[in-house]
Amino acid sequence: MTPPPTSRVDNGQRTPLRLVFMGTPDFAVPALAALIDAGHEILCAYSQPPRRAGRGQKERPSPVHTYAAENGIMVRIPKTLRDDAAQAEFDALGADAAVVIAYGLILPQAILDAPRLGCLNIHASLLPRWRGAAPIQRAILAGDEETGVTIMQMDAGLDTGDMLLSRSVPITAETTASDLHDGLAALGAELIVDALDRLNAGTLRGAPQPETGTTYAQKLSRDEGRLDWTQPAAYLARTVRAFSPWPGAWFEHDGARIKVLKAHETAGVADPGTILDSELTIACGDGALRLVTVQRSGKGPTDAAAFLRGYDLPAGTVLS
C-alpha cells in the first residue's frame, strides 16, 4: 500500500473554511486553537456534556467546551447524534469540513456525509497501529520505538478511514504518557491546518490503511496500574511511564497504596517482589526495578531515600 504523505508547509494564500470542531479533553484544545489562529471560521464546537468532578461534585464543562465558549464559539453538547433532529441541526450548519479529535461519540453516516470535505480525525498513533481509545499509553506499554499522529478521513469504521497525513515521533526510555500527550497534541494541531489547506486545494489524496499491522488500544482501567512483580522489570518500567499521570502505577504494602511516579530497570536477582537494598530496588520476574520517585496516599511525591526515612520497608521485605 502507498503510505500517506508527510506534511508540508504551504506558503500560499489560505482560504478560510467553515468548520465544525468536535472534541472533548484538553488533548483537543491545541487543535481548536490552531484552527482559530489559521483564520478558519468555527461554526460550532461539539463536546461531551458537563460531568461532575472534584470534591463538591459540581458539573464542569469539558476543556474544549470551556475554550470554545471563551472564544465566542457556539457549543453543542448532544448525548447522541443518531436522532434525526441532531443530524438535521448539524447539516444546517453548512460546514466545509468537521475536525474530530477525542470527541467520544460515534458519528453516524449522515454526519460523516454532511460536510463538503467530510470529517477529518486527528488520531494519536501511526495507523493502523493502535486504533481505539488509548493509543498513547498502549504504544509505550508495548515498547514501541515510535508513534505519531495520523490525519484520517473518517468513515463508519473504528479508525479505519483513509490516511491523509502522518508524522512520527520517537519514544525513548524516558518518554512518559504525559510527554507524548503534550507533544502529539501540538503535532496534531500543526498537521490538521496543513491537511485542510491541501484538501481544500485539491492537492491531497488519502491512502487506504494497510491490511496488516492493525492493533487495538483498549481503554485504560484503574486496576491496570498495579505492579505485578512477576513481570519483567522492563515491562514494569514501561508501565510506570505509560500510566503517568493516569491511572498511575502502584503497589500495596500492609494495606497502604504506594504510587510509583518514576522508576527504571536495573540488574538484580531474587524472588519477585523482594526488596534488594536500601535504594528501593525490587526484584522482578526478570531483572529488577529501582523506584526513583514514589508517593503515599495523602502525601506529596518524594525520592526513594526520603520515602524510606519515613516508611519502614527494609531490604528482604517481600511485596505481594
C-alpha positions as CSV (number, residue, x, y, z in Angstrom):
1,M,0.0,0.0,0.0
2,T,1.1,3.6,-0.6
3,P,1.9,5.3,2.7
4,P,0.2,8.6,3.4
5,P,2.3,11.7,2.5
6,T,4.1,13.5,5.3
7,S,3.1,17.1,6.0
8,R,4.5,20.1,4.3
9,V,4.1,23.8,4.8
10,D,2.1,25.6,2.1
11,N,3.2,29.2,1.9
12,G,0.4,30.1,-0.5
13,Q,-2.7,32.1,0.3
14,R,-5.0,30.2,2.8
15,T,-8.7,30.0,2.0
16,P,-10.7,30.3,5.2
17,L,-13.1,27.3,5.7
18,R,-16.3,27.0,7.6
19,L,-15.6,24.3,10.2
20,V,-17.3,22.3,12.9
21,F,-15.0,21.2,15.7
22,M,-15.8,18.0,17.7
23,G,-13.7,17.2,20.7
24,T,-13.8,16.9,24.5
25,P,-10.5,16.7,26.5
26,D,-7.5,19.0,26.8
27,F,-5.7,17.0,24.2
28,A,-8.1,18.5,21.6
29,V,-7.7,22.2,22.7
30,P,-4.4,22.9,20.8
31,A,-6.1,21.8,17.5
32,L,-9.0,24.1,18.1
33,A,-6.7,27.0,18.9
34,A,-4.6,26.3,15.8
35,L,-7.7,26.4,13.6
36,I,-8.8,29.7,15.1
37,D,-5.3,31.2,14.6
38,A,-5.3,30.0,11.0
39,G,-8.3,32.2,10.3
40,H,-10.9,29.5,9.8
41,E,-14.5,30.1,10.9
42,I,-15.5,27.7,13.6
43,L,-19.3,27.5,13.2
44,C,-19.8,25.3,16.3
45,A,-18.0,23.2,18.7
46,Y,-19.4,19.8,19.7
47,S,-18.3,18.3,23.0
48,Q,-19.4,15.9,25.7
49,P,-21.9,17.2,28.3
50,P,-20.5,18.6,31.6
51,R,-19.6,16.0,34.2
52,R,-19.4,16.1,37.9
53,A,-15.9,16.3,39.3
54,G,-13.9,17.4,42.3
55,R,-14.8,17.3,46.0
56,G,-18.0,19.2,45.5
57,Q,-19.0,17.0,42.6
58,K,-20.1,20.1,40.6
59,E,-20.7,19.9,36.9
60,R,-17.8,21.0,34.9
61,P,-17.7,21.6,31.2
62,S,-15.1,19.9,29.2
63,P,-11.8,21.7,28.2
64,V,-13.0,22.1,24.6
65,H,-16.4,23.4,25.8
66,T,-14.6,25.9,28.0
67,Y,-12.1,27.1,25.4
68,A,-14.7,27.4,22.7
69,A,-17.0,29.4,24.9
70,E,-14.2,31.7,25.9
71,N,-13.6,32.4,22.2
72,G,-17.2,33.2,21.4
73,I,-17.9,29.9,19.7
74,M,-21.3,28.2,19.9
75,V,-21.1,24.9,21.8
76,R,-23.5,22.0,21.5
77,I,-23.4,19.0,23.9
78,P,-25.8,16.4,22.5
79,K,-25.9,13.0,24.2
80,T,-26.3,11.3,20.8
81,L,-26.0,12.2,17.1
82,R,-28.2,9.3,16.0
83,D,-31.6,11.0,16.0
84,D,-32.9,12.9,13.0
85,A,-33.1,16.3,14.8
86,A,-29.4,16.2,15.8
87,Q,-28.4,15.3,12.3
88,A,-30.6,18.0,10.7
89,E,-29.1,20.6,13.1
90,F,-25.6,19.5,12.1
91,D,-26.4,19.6,8.4
92,A,-27.9,23.1,8.7
93,L,-24.5,24.5,9.7
94,G,-23.3,24.1,6.1
95,A,-19.8,23.2,7.1
96,D,-17.0,22.7,4.7
97,A,-15.4,20.1,7.0
98,A,-15.6,18.8,10.5
99,V,-12.5,18.2,12.6
100,V,-12.8,15.4,15.1
101,I,-10.4,14.7,17.9
102,A,-11.1,12.6,21.0
103,Y,-14.8,13.5,20.8
104,G,-16.4,10.5,22.5
105,L,-19.5,9.9,20.3
106,I,-19.8,7.7,17.2
107,L,-20.6,9.7,14.1
108,P,-23.4,8.2,12.0
109,Q,-23.1,8.2,8.3
110,A,-25.4,11.2,7.9
111,I,-23.0,13.3,10.0
112,L,-20.0,11.9,8.0
113,D,-21.6,12.8,4.7
114,A,-22.8,16.3,5.6
115,P,-19.6,18.5,5.3
116,R,-18.3,19.2,1.7
117,L,-14.9,17.9,2.6
118,G,-16.1,15.3,5.0
119,C,-15.0,14.7,8.6
120,L,-11.3,14.6,9.4
121,N,-10.0,12.9,12.5
122,I,-6.7,13.7,14.4
123,H,-5.6,10.3,15.8
124,A,-2.6,9.9,18.2
125,S,-0.9,6.9,16.5
126,L,0.6,5.8,13.2
127,L,-2.4,4.0,11.9
128,P,-3.3,1.2,11.6
129,R,-1.3,0.5,14.7
130,W,-3.2,1.4,17.8
131,R,-6.7,2.1,16.7
132,G,-9.0,2.8,19.6
133,A,-9.2,4.7,22.9
134,A,-5.7,4.7,24.4
135,P,-3.1,4.8,21.7
136,I,-0.6,6.9,23.6
137,Q,-0.4,4.6,26.6
138,R,-0.5,1.4,24.7
139,A,2.3,2.4,22.4
140,I,4.6,3.0,25.5
141,L,3.4,-0.2,27.3
142,A,4.1,-2.3,24.2
143,G,7.7,-1.0,23.9
144,D,7.1,0.7,20.6
145,E,10.1,2.8,19.5
146,E,8.0,5.4,17.7
147,T,4.4,6.7,17.5
148,G,2.9,9.8,15.9
149,V,-0.2,11.5,14.6
150,T,-2.3,10.5,11.6
151,I,-4.9,12.7,10.0
152,M,-7.6,10.4,8.7
153,Q,-10.7,10.9,6.5
154,M,-13.3,9.3,8.7
155,D,-15.6,6.5,7.6
156,A,-18.1,4.4,9.5
157,G,-15.5,2.1,11.0
158,L,-13.4,2.5,14.1
159,D,-10.3,4.5,13.0
160,T,-10.4,2.7,9.6
161,G,-10.6,5.6,7.2
162,D,-8.1,6.7,4.5
163,M,-4.9,8.3,5.8
164,L,-4.2,11.9,4.7
165,L,-1.1,12.9,6.6
166,S,1.1,11.4,9.2
167,R,4.2,12.2,11.1
168,S,6.2,10.1,13.5
169,V,7.9,10.9,16.8
170,P,10.4,8.7,18.8
171,I,9.5,7.0,22.1
172,T,12.6,6.9,24.3
173,A,13.4,5.1,27.5
174,E,12.4,8.3,29.4
175,T,9.2,9.2,27.5
176,T,6.0,9.2,29.6
177,A,2.4,9.3,28.5
178,S,2.3,12.9,29.7
179,D,5.2,13.8,27.5
180,L,3.6,12.2,24.4
181,H,0.2,13.7,25.2
182,D,1.5,17.2,25.0
183,G,3.8,16.6,22.1
184,L,1.2,14.8,19.9
185,A,-1.5,17.4,20.8
186,A,0.8,20.1,19.4
187,L,1.8,18.0,16.3
188,G,-1.9,17.2,15.6
189,A,-2.7,20.9,15.7
190,E,0.0,21.6,13.1
191,L,-1.0,18.7,10.8
192,I,-4.7,19.4,10.7
193,V,-4.1,23.0,9.5
194,D,-1.9,21.7,6.7
195,A,-4.3,18.9,5.8
196,L,-7.3,21.2,5.5
197,D,-5.3,23.7,3.3
198,R,-4.2,20.9,0.9
199,L,-7.5,19.1,0.9
200,N,-9.4,22.2,0.0
201,A,-6.9,23.0,-2.7
202,G,-7.3,19.5,-4.2
203,T,-3.6,18.6,-3.7
204,L,-4.1,16.0,-1.0
205,R,-5.4,12.4,-1.6
206,G,-5.9,9.7,1.0
207,A,-4.2,6.4,1.1
208,P,-6.0,3.2,2.4
209,Q,-4.7,1.8,5.6
210,P,-2.6,-1.3,5.3
211,E,-4.5,-4.5,5.9
212,T,-1.7,-5.9,8.2
213,G,-0.3,-4.4,11.4
214,T,-3.6,-3.5,13.0
215,T,-3.7,-3.3,16.8
216,Y,-6.4,-2.1,19.1
217,A,-5.7,0.3,22.0
218,Q,-8.2,-0.8,24.7
219,K,-9.5,1.8,27.1
220,L,-7.5,2.1,30.3
221,S,-8.8,0.9,33.7
222,R,-7.7,1.9,37.2
223,D,-6.5,-1.6,38.1
224,E,-4.0,-1.8,35.3
225,G,-1.6,0.3,37.2
226,R,-1.0,-2.3,39.8
227,L,2.6,-3.5,39.5
228,D,2.9,-7.3,39.1
229,W,6.5,-8.2,40.3
230,T,6.5,-11.4,38.4
231,Q,6.6,-9.4,35.2
232,P,10.0,-8.4,33.6
233,A,11.4,-5.2,35.0
234,A,11.5,-3.7,31.5
235,Y,7.7,-4.1,31.2
236,L,7.1,-2.6,34.7
237,A,9.3,0.4,33.9
238,R,7.2,1.0,30.8
239,T,4.1,0.6,32.9
240,V,5.2,3.4,35.1
241,R,5.8,5.7,32.1
242,A,2.7,4.6,30.2
243,F,0.4,5.2,33.1
244,S,1.7,8.7,34.1
245,P,-0.3,10.6,35.1
246,W,-3.4,8.3,34.9
247,P,-4.3,5.7,36.2
248,G,-0.8,5.7,37.8
249,A,1.4,2.8,38.7
250,W,1.2,1.5,42.3
251,F,1.8,-1.4,44.7
252,E,0.5,-2.2,48.2
253,H,2.2,-2.8,51.5
254,D,0.4,-3.5,54.8
255,G,-2.7,-2.0,53.3
256,A,-1.0,1.2,52.2
257,R,-1.1,2.1,48.5
258,I,2.2,3.5,47.2
259,K,2.3,5.2,43.8
260,V,5.4,4.9,41.7
261,L,6.0,8.1,39.7
262,K,9.4,7.3,38.3
263,A,11.4,4.1,38.0
264,H,14.0,2.4,35.8
265,E,15.1,-1.1,35.0
266,T,18.3,-2.4,36.6
267,A,20.1,-5.6,37.4
268,G,19.0,-7.8,40.3
269,V,18.1,-11.4,41.1
270,A,15.7,-12.7,43.8
271,D,12.2,-13.9,44.3
272,P,9.8,-11.4,42.6
273,G,8.8,-8.6,44.9
274,T,11.8,-8.9,47.1
275,I,13.3,-5.5,48.2
276,L,17.0,-5.9,47.4
277,D,18.7,-2.8,49.0
278,S,18.3,0.5,50.8
279,E,17.7,2.3,47.5
280,L,14.2,0.7,46.9
281,T,15.3,-1.8,44.2
282,I,12.7,-4.5,43.8
283,A,13.3,-7.9,42.2
284,C,11.1,-8.7,39.2
285,G,10.4,-11.8,37.1
286,D,13.4,-10.7,35.0
287,G,15.8,-8.1,36.4
288,A,14.8,-5.5,39.0
289,L,13.0,-2.2,39.2
290,R,14.6,0.7,41.0
291,L,12.0,3.1,42.3
292,V,13.1,6.7,41.9
293,T,10.1,8.8,42.9
294,V,7.1,7.5,45.0
295,Q,4.1,8.8,46.7
296,R,2.0,7.6,49.6
297,S,-1.7,8.3,49.8
298,G,-2.3,11.8,51.3
299,K,1.4,12.7,50.9
300,G,3.5,14.5,48.3
301,P,5.9,12.9,45.9
302,T,9.3,12.1,47.3
303,D,12.5,10.4,46.3
304,A,13.2,6.9,47.4
305,A,15.7,7.8,50.1
306,A,13.4,10.3,51.7
307,F,10.5,7.9,51.5
308,L,12.5,5.1,53.3
309,R,13.4,7.5,56.1
310,G,9.7,7.9,56.9
311,Y,8.4,4.4,56.0
312,D,9.8,1.1,57.2
313,L,10.5,-1.0,54.1
314,P,13.8,-2.7,54.7
315,A,15.8,-4.9,52.3
316,G,14.5,-8.5,52.4
317,T,10.8,-7.5,52.6
318,V,8.8,-9.4,50.0
319,L,5.9,-7.4,48.4
320,S,2.8,-9.3,47.3
